[in-house]
Each structure stands twice: as structure tokens, then as C-alpha cells.
């Protein structure tokens, strides 16, 4: 416990602790009133608080985010120095780097990276300080209007609070750069140890394809050169494992623009992998007492209004299908007005002309809309239109499966004897992700979840949560994901996006903590990572390249049963409210398979491989025996491919290895004479010659144990 004067900064606290820490510190995590925030060392503390000092560590995610945010500013300054006509948009840090969106007529390419990096090195060598200052909102607006950058003006208008913050890099003439920013940043540019500008891509302002096209310049940064070198090596390995490339090579899936961006077409081999995963999960569900259900991929808007998914997912869902011309036209007017509201003040009048023309037509066709004025500011028009659309019914491609399962529960009266009720479905949902966010199978617009909802009595809840956690652990261990961490996602009390009273949230969080404690799971608690209806346990998995993915989630929900008025008759013959658990061990099958492809580099374990065995004849003389081996493998239940062509054995083996077939059985006259097979693996290693029956028995054991050693007994 340290006492400091009012207005003291994190830097003042660190100085009291000792000169060593003061020299090493780069920022601090300040926790006050249950909320945590990463802050500059020079920011005044809010009063009584807890302080976590961040230092230059490449294995500390919070430290890296501060570093990369600062590197983004340095890169932005370098771009502006080289291309003075560039207009900056925004530049956030990412989990593995950073980017900055730039409005620039000249197309940037990798040929420009060396010059940008050279300018960045100059700025870093100057070791300039990062300084923050705040302006009242009206002064900040006037300043940005004078500068003429409409993006910064719009960003400032979206910022919360009565003041707007800016960051300055340096304070000497000729060594000075300023950017609208919330921070935090390093104390000075010299703390950026190693960096790399990596790529440039096309983007649009706030994802709106109708707005100005931008260029997104990506980079990454680390404190130590060794960490950057290891990261770049990992990226090279990741390129070799890119699921989009391997998916094409192995004929697993495709995405056709004629069908739609972000919509996956599963080819036969990819569909086999998916089917095997589904069958594995279905078998486990039967053991655990789940009941299968099916539900439509579309539902009435009021269904999702009740659940809260609409308008919660408004920015990432397909537009609703209103049943009336009035509803469809109002929705078009709303979208047009929202786009006009995003324009800078000097361009709004022109953008509002088609809005007002359409609005006049709406009023003439359907009469007045309560509170709507054609000449009102666009923000007021948007609020009125959103209220008017609340009375318009229609349909929505479902963003989640839970409302449908809730109505299966509600289809008849329930008793305590029915609980827990476990409903499971491989349910397809749709989200309208922005085009710049799509990526192969990892980020898509239509995906299938291994979704289930458990309805139980409060006293059954923790036991049910435990079974779902254990199922997720089984899935991860079966698929060789053994390096993972558990995250408890909690609500952020400073945000208003959460539904339901605080006491329900506190109870749900207590339930999850109890299960985690009983199971002895090491975990972190992260504020703001909950779903909008309840806290959750997430499994964050590291693949063989050390990349982290969120796979598997278990969520406790006291709120949707209340919103849908779910009940059951208890032992006391009175009505009671059940609790819901939402869980999906795979999450999205599309995403999960994409991650699996990269994790295994397409070399799936035997039980999951689309083709498990390849049979290749050495010559025409052994072709008949090769077919006999093929038929026996087929009747044994293996997925097998035969190559009895006239090609030489070398090219045959090469083709099967490229197809990542786990085992290649080479047969010639000698094997035919003895009833054996020469077994090769897909890495090119010769495993020896065995009787075919021995090989088949070995495959059976490997498949039954999912590639793990057989259990004793």
C-alpha cells in the first residue's frame, strides 16, 4: 500500500518503489471501481486504485499492445513524411501487430516498405517523448475542422466524454507529430525495439463499401529483435500452413464469389472431415443425455427483439426482411440516413439531399411518422426511424440458435422431472461480417455451430456446467490441442450493453467461479468478455505454431429465461424459473476445421483423414494383388484409394504423400507372394513389411483411440 498526493501519476508511484522499476516501466494497468484500464505513466491516477506496472516484455500482451499502438503512430508519421498528401484515418494495435488506415491517391506497395521503415528508424533513434493533452469538445472540433481531415473529425464526434485527447510525438520544431488518439503510449519512441512493415491492403472507412476506399498498412513490433525474428519465422511457417492454400491443394473447400463472399462450399473431402467431427460429437452427446433438435435458419424479428439479439447484432447481421413495403422503405431510408450522418460537416448537405427526397416520398405514401421531421439533423432522424421500425415485423436470418431452442422448451409445460433438458443442434447461423474482415473459413458470413442449450434447475446448474467443461476438454485433447488457457469472461460495469439485473450476473459469475475452483482450472478473469446475457468460460487454445484461438465456450444465462418467461413446475407444485447454459465445444465448424487444417498442415490424424490409406502397385504384375488389398481395406471400413496405373512407384508415392494420406501400402510381386504390404507413412518413412491383417488391426487401434495409446485394462 502506497500513499501519494492527489494528482500523482503512475510514474510517481513507480519512482517511489525504486529506480530500477522506474527505468523499466513503460505503462500501467490501473484498476478502480472494478474496471481496469491501461494508462500512460504520465496520466494522473483516479484516486484509490490498484496498479500493475508494465515493463518491456514480449510475453506480456498488455505491454505489447502499448508498444504496437506507439509503433502505429511512428509508422503514421513516417507515411505522412514520405507522402504529405496522405490523410490519416485511425491506427489500432492488434494481437499480433498493428495497422493504420490511410487515404492516399497513390497506391502503396511492398516497394515502399523499405523507405517507410527507414523513416521509422529515424524517428525511433530520435527517442522523442509521447505527450498527451486534452481539449474541450468544442475546441477539439474547431481544431480538426481547421485541419480539414474529415476522418479525424468523425472519430472525435464518436469519442465519449466532454474532452478529446491528442498525442504529440516530440516537442522540437521539425521533430513533432500530432494525432487524435485515446492512447496509451510508451514514454518515448526509443522504447520501440524491433519492427517490421508487413503488408498493405484495401479497406473502406468503417467498412462501408460506398465510402472512400482506403489503404490499410500493416506492421508489427516487439521489444527485442529476437522476438521479431521468431515471429517472422512463425509467419513463414504459417504461410505454408495457410488453410486456404491447403484447402485448395487437398480439394477440401472453396468460396465462390458467384455464390457469395464468406459462404463456404464444402467439397467431398472437406465434407468428410466435417461429418467425422459431427459424428464424434453426436456419439458423445448420446452418452451425455442430449436430445437432437432441428430448427429453421430464419425467424420473426420479434423473436430476436425479445432475446436481445436484434438490434444487438445490428451492425453484423443481414438486413431484416420486412413484410410490408413501408417497412422495407423505412429500412432503406434509415441506412441512407446513417451513411449521410457519417459524412463530414462540409459534405453532409449534399449527402442529405437523396435522404430528404426519399423521406418526402415515404411521408406522401404512408402519412406522417411520429416525431419525424424531413429537415431535422440526421442523428434525430435516425433515432425516430429506429423507433418506427420497432413496430414493423418481418424475418431475420438467425444470428444465434438459442431463441429457437427456447421455443422448443416452451412447446409444452415442463416439470422438474424433465430437467435438466439438453437440446443439441448443428445449427447454421448468419452474420454479415464486413468484407475486409472475411478470411477463408476462419471469418465467414454463414457458419454452423455445434450448439446446445441446457435448461436446468438452479441447484443443478454447477454440475451441468462441469459436464460441458469436461466435454470441451475431451474435444480439445482428442484433436491434439493440449496447450490452452481458460478465460472467465465478465461484464464491464461501465458499459450498458448487458441485459438483466446485476444480482443475476453476480450469481452467474459465482456459479462459474465455483466450477472452475472445484475442477482446479487455472484461469484469468477478463472484464468485458461476457456475452450480453451472461458470463462465460472460454478456452483459448495455442496451436502448434503458438498462435492463440478461442475454441469452445460455456455460458451461464439467468436472463433469457426471464425475457421469454420460461417456467417449470417444481416439487412444491409451484412455477419456477429455469437457468440456461449455452455451449459449443467446436464453436463454428467452418472456423474449427480451418484451424485444424493449419494445426495439422492438412496431415489429419488417421481417424479424421479423408483418405486413410493409399494402395500403390509397383508394376502391372502386382496390380491384381493391389486391388485385392484395396478391397480388403475397403471392407474393413477404411477410406482407401487405389493407384494401379502404369506410372512408376516413385511418382505414385509422391502423389499420395502430397495428398497427406497417412499410410501408403506399396505392393509388388514379393508382397503378393507372401500376402504382405510394405507400409510407408506420408513423411516418406518406410515402416516395414507386415501381414495385411496386422496392418489392419493396427489401424483399428489407432482409430479407436483417436491416435492416442490404448488405455490399459
JOHU-V875697 format. One record per residue. N is the residue number from 1. PHI is phi in degrees with one decimal (* if undefined). Layout:
BEGIN
<<N:PHI> <N:PHI>>
END
This chain:
BEGIN
<<1:*> <2:-117.8> <3:-106.6> <4:-132.3> <5:-76.3> <6:-57.2> <7:85.5> <8:-66.2> <9:-104.9> <10:-61.0> <11:-62.5> <12:-63.4> <13:-65.1> <14:-61.9> <15:-62.7> <16:-68.1> <17:-70.4> <18:163.3> <19:-66.3> <20:-63.8> <21:-67.3> <22:-60.7> <23:-74.0> <24:-83.8> <25:-66.3> <26:-122.3> <27:-169.9> <28:-148.0> <29:-97.9> <30:-105.1> <31:-115.8> <32:-143.8> <33:55.1> <34:81.0> <35:-114.5> <36:-111.9> <37:-148.5> <38:-80.8> <39:-130.3> <40:-61.5> <41:-64.6> <42:-87.3> <43:-74.9> <44:-63.2> <45:-76.1> <46:-80.6> <47:122.9> <48:-61.4> <49:-163.5> <50:-102.9> <51:-128.1> <52:-113.8> <53:-85.4> <54:-98.1> <55:-122.4> <56:-78.0> <57:-121.7> <58:-76.8> <59:-103.7> <60:-108.8> <61:-56.3> <62:-66.7> <63:-64.8> <64:-64.2> <65:-63.7> <66:-64.3> <67:-56.9> <68:-72.3> <69:-63.3> <70:-67.4> <71:-64.0> <72:-61.3> <73:-65.9> <74:-63.8> <75:-64.5> <76:-61.7> <77:-63.5> <78:-62.6> <79:-62.6> <80:-66.8> <81:-66.3> <82:-78.4> <83:-132.1> <84:-58.7> <85:-79.5> <86:-67.1> <87:-111.1> <88:-80.8> <89:-109.0> <90:-159.9> <91:-145.7> <92:-88.1> <93:-78.1> <94:-123.5> <95:-62.0> <96:-120.3> <97:169.4> <98:-163.6> <99:-148.6> <100:-137.5> <101:-83.8> <102:-133.1> <103:-97.2> <104:-148.3> <105:-64.3> <106:-74.3> <107:-78.4> <108:-81.9> <109:-145.5> <110:-63.0> <111:-65.5> <112:-88.3> <113:-64.1> <114:-61.4> <115:-67.4> <116:-63.1> <117:-65.0> <118:-63.1> <119:-66.6> <120:-63.3> <121:-60.4> <122:-60.8> <123:-64.8> <124:-67.6> <125:-64.4> <126:-71.5> <127:51.6> <128:-80.1> <129:-77.0> <130:-93.0> <131:-124.2> <132:-106.6> <133:-142.3> <134:-117.6> <135:-124.5> <136:-56.5> <137:-56.0> <138:-68.0> <139:-67.8> <140:-63.1> <141:-63.2> <142:-62.6> <143:-61.0> <144:-70.1> <145:-62.1> <146:-66.6> <147:-76.4> <148:77.8> <149:-98.5> <150:-67.0> <151:-69.3> <152:-65.9> <153:-64.4> <154:-69.5> <155:-61.6> <156:-65.9> <157:-64.4> <158:-84.6> <159:-67.9> <160:-88.0> <161:94.8> <162:-89.5> <163:-123.6> <164:-124.8> <165:-103.1> <166:-128.1> <167:-122.6> <168:-112.3> <169:-106.9> <170:92.5> <171:-143.3> <172:-105.6> <173:-56.7> <174:85.0> <175:-133.4> <176:-147.6> <177:-139.6> <178:-130.3> <179:-148.2> <180:-65.0> <181:-168.1> <182:-90.3> <183:79.9> <184:-88.1> <185:-139.0> <186:-66.0> <187:-62.8> <188:-157.0> <189:-67.3> <190:-65.4> <191:-80.3> <192:-78.5> <193:-82.3> <194:-148.9> <195:-150.1> <196:-155.8> <197:-84.6> <198:-110.0> <199:-164.4> <200:-136.1> <201:-141.8> <202:-86.5> <203:-147.3> <204:-131.8> <205:-61.2> <206:53.0> <207:74.4> <208:-88.2> <209:-66.6> <210:-86.1> <211:-94.5> <212:-59.8> <213:-67.5> <214:-121.9> <215:-115.8> <216:-105.5> <217:-98.6> <218:-102.8> <219:-156.7> <220:-145.2> <221:-151.8> <222:-139.1> <223:-77.0> <224:-119.9> <225:-58.3> <226:-61.8> <227:-67.2> <228:-64.0> <229:-60.7> <230:-64.9> <231:-65.4> <232:-65.6> <233:-64.5> <234:-63.9> <235:-64.5> <236:-62.9> <237:-66.8> <238:-64.0> <239:-61.0> <240:-65.1> <241:-100.1> <242:-51.2> <243:-64.5> <244:-70.3> <245:-71.7> <246:-64.9> <247:-59.3> <248:-73.8> <249:-62.3> <250:-95.3> <251:58.2> <252:-92.7> <253:-160.1> <254:-150.7> <255:-129.4> <256:-101.0> <257:-59.9> <258:-67.2> <259:-84.9> <260:146.1> <261:-63.2> <262:77.6> <263:-115.2> <264:-86.0> <265:-102.0> <266:-85.8> <267:-79.6> <268:-51.7> <269:-66.9> <270:-66.8> <271:-63.3> <272:-63.3> <273:-59.8> <274:-61.3> <275:-62.1> <276:-64.8> <277:-64.6> <278:-62.2> <279:-63.7> <280:-58.3> <281:-68.3> <282:-60.4> <283:-62.8> <284:-68.6> <285:-65.9> <286:-60.5> <287:-59.6> <288:-95.3> <289:80.0> <290:-81.9> <291:-115.6> <292:-75.6> <293:-139.6> <294:-130.8> <295:-146.7> <296:-71.7> <297:-86.1> <298:-137.8> <299:-154.9> <300:-68.4> <301:-57.4> <302:-62.3> <303:-60.7> <304:-81.8> <305:-67.0> <306:-64.6> <307:-70.1> <308:98.8> <309:-67.1> <310:-115.4> <311:-100.7> <312:-54.2> <313:-97.7> <314:-54.9> <315:-79.6> <316:-134.3> <317:-132.3> <318:-66.9> <319:-58.3> <320:-65.5> <321:-102.3> <322:-72.0> <323:-82.9> <324:-114.4> <325:-61.6> <326:-61.3> <327:-62.3> <328:-65.1> <329:-71.0> <330:-60.9> <331:-65.5> <332:-62.0> <333:-64.2> <334:-61.7> <335:-63.5> <336:-65.0> <337:-68.4> <338:-61.9> <339:-66.5> <340:-64.6> <341:-65.6> <342:-82.0> <343:-76.5> <344:-65.3> <345:-52.0> <346:-74.5> <347:-114.0> <348:-71.2> <349:-57.9> <350:-65.2> <351:-68.9> <352:-84.1> <353:-60.5> <354:-66.2> <355:-63.3> <356:-68.0> <357:-64.1> <358:-65.5> <359:-61.4> <360:-63.0> <361:-66.3> <362:-63.5> <363:-65.3> <364:-67.9> <365:-79.9> <366:-123.5> <367:85.8> <368:-65.4> <369:-110.1> <370:-55.5> <371:82.7> <372:-93.5> <373:-124.2> <374:-60.0> <375:-98.4> <376:-71.0> <377:-58.0> <378:-58.1> <379:-61.8> <380:-69.2> <381:-61.8> <382:-61.5> <383:-61.2> <384:-67.6> <385:-63.6> <386:-62.3> <387:-66.4> <388:-64.6> <389:-71.9> <390:-63.5> <391:-93.1> <392:-94.8> <393:-92.2> <394:169.6> <395:-129.0> <396:-140.0> <397:-62.3> <398:-66.7> <399:-86.1> <400:-148.5> <401:-91.3> <402:-58.5> <403:-60.1> <404:-68.2> <405:-67.3> <406:-60.8> <407:-76.1> <408:-67.4> <409:-59.8> <410:-77.0> <411:-63.4> <412:-151.7> <413:-60.6> <414:-117.1> <415:-116.0> <416:-59.7> <417:-69.4> <418:-80.6> <419:-103.5> <420:-75.4> <421:-104.5> <422:-115.3> <423:-108.9> <424:-127.0> <425:-154.9> <426:-83.9> <427:-102.6> <428:-87.6> <429:-127.5> <430:-134.2> <431:-133.5> <432:-90.0> <433:-65.7> <434:-65.7> <435:-59.1> <436:-70.2> <437:-98.8> <438:-76.9> <439:-161.8> <440:54.1> <441:-91.4> <442:-75.3> <443:-125.6> <444:-132.0> <445:-106.5> <446:-133.4> <447:-148.6> <448:-111.7> <449:-101.6> <450:-84.0> <451:-89.0> <452:-150.0> <453:-131.5> <454:-106.8> <455:-107.6> <456:-145.9> <457:-77.0> <458:-52.5> <459:-72.5> <460:-93.5> <461:-58.8> <462:-65.3> <463:-64.6> <464:-67.0> <465:-59.9> <466:-59.8> <467:-63.5> <468:-71.5> <469:-63.6> <470:-63.9> <471:-64.4> <472:-62.7> <473:-62.2> <474:-63.5> <475:-59.0> <476:-65.5> <477:-67.7> <478:-62.8> <479:-101.4> <480:69.3> <481:-98.8> <482:-101.7> <483:-101.1> <484:-146.1> <485:-125.1> <486:-105.5> <487:-118.5> <488:-96.6> <489:-88.1> <490:-113.6> <491:-75.9> <492:-102.1> <493:-64.8> <494:-83.7> <495:-107.3> <496:-108.5> <497:-84.0> <498:-87.1> <499:-106.6> <500:94.1> <501:-72.1> <502:-59.5> <503:-62.3> <504:-67.7> <505:-63.2> <506:-63.3> <507:-66.1> <508:-63.2> <509:-63.3> <510:-63.4> <511:-59.0> <512:-67.1> <513:-60.6> <514:-61.6> <515:-64.8> <516:-59.9> <517:-66.3> <518:-64.6> <519:-85.4> <520:66.6> <521:-87.8> <522:-69.7> <523:-155.0> <524:-117.5> <525:-108.0> <526:-126.6> <527:-73.1> <528:91.9> <529:-97.9> <530:-74.0> <531:-78.3> <532:-70.7> <533:-110.2> <534:180.0> <535:-73.4> <536:-153.0> <537:-104.3> <538:-114.1> <539:-107.6> <540:-104.2> <541:-105.5> <542:-100.5> <543:-85.2> <544:-67.0> <545:-97.4> <546:84.2> <547:-77.4> <548:-101.6> <549:-130.5> <550:-90.1> <551:-127.9> <552:86.1> <553:-146.4> <554:-132.4> <555:-124.1> <556:-104.1> <557:-137.8> <558:-93.4> <559:-92.0> <560:-64.3> <561:-57.5> <562:-72.9> <563:-65.2> <564:-101.1> <565:54.8> <566:-79.1> <567:-141.4> <568:-145.6> <569:-87.4> <570:-84.1> <571:-61.3> <572:-86.3> <573:66.8> <574:-108.2> <575:-80.0> <576:-132.0> <577:-101.3> <578:-77.3> <579:-111.2> <580:-107.4> <581:-119.7> <582:-103.3> <583:-149.2> <584:-153.2> <585:-60.7> <586:-77.7> <587:81.2> <588:-92.0> <589:-64.7> <590:-60.4> <591:-65.0> <592:-62.5> <593:-66.9> <594:-58.4> <595:-67.4> <596:-60.6> <597:-56.3> <598:-73.8> <599:-61.5> <600:-94.6> <601:53.2> <602:81.6> <603:-91.5> <604:-66.1> <605:-60.6> <606:-53.6> <607:-67.8> <608:-106.9> <609:-68.2> <610:-58.9> <611:-118.0> <612:-89.0> <613:-137.9> <614:-112.9> <615:-110.6> <616:-128.5> <617:-86.3> <618:-75.1> <619:-152.1> <620:-61.8> <621:-65.5> <622:-105.2> <623:-63.3> <624:-64.8> <625:-68.5> <626:-59.4> <627:-66.2> <628:-62.8> <629:-61.7> <630:-56.9> <631:-63.7> <632:-68.5> <633:-62.9> <634:-63.1> <635:-69.4> <636:-74.7> <637:103.4> <638:-84.6> <639:-88.3> <640:-129.7> <641:-127.7> <642:-111.0> <643:-124.5> <644:-110.1> <645:-73.0> <646:-82.7> <647:-62.9> <648:-69.0> <649:-66.8> <650:-59.2> <651:-60.3> <652:-62.7> <653:-64.1> <654:-62.3> <655:-64.2> <656:-69.2> <657:-66.2> <658:-63.3> <659:-83.3> <660:57.8> <661:-71.5> <662:-56.7> <663:-128.7> <664:-117.4> <665:-97.3> <666:-96.0> <667:-129.1> <668:-127.7> <669:-64.3> <670:-64.8> <671:-65.4> <672:-63.2> <673:-68.8> <674:-108.2> <675:67.0> <676:-117.3> <677:-138.1> <678:-93.4> <679:-98.1> <680:-118.0> <681:-97.6> <682:-75.1> <683:-85.5> <684:99.4> <685:-83.6> <686:-86.7> <687:-90.3> <688:116.7> <689:-109.1> <690:-137.3> <691:-58.8> <692:-56.8> <693:-62.0> <694:-64.5> <695:-61.9> <696:-64.2> <697:-63.3> <698:-63.7> <699:-62.5> <700:-59.7> <701:-63.7> <702:-63.4> <703:-70.8> <704:-65.0> <705:-95.9> <706:53.7> <707:89.4> <708:-94.6> <709:-58.6> <710:-60.9> <711:-72.6> <712:-67.6> <713:78.8>>
END
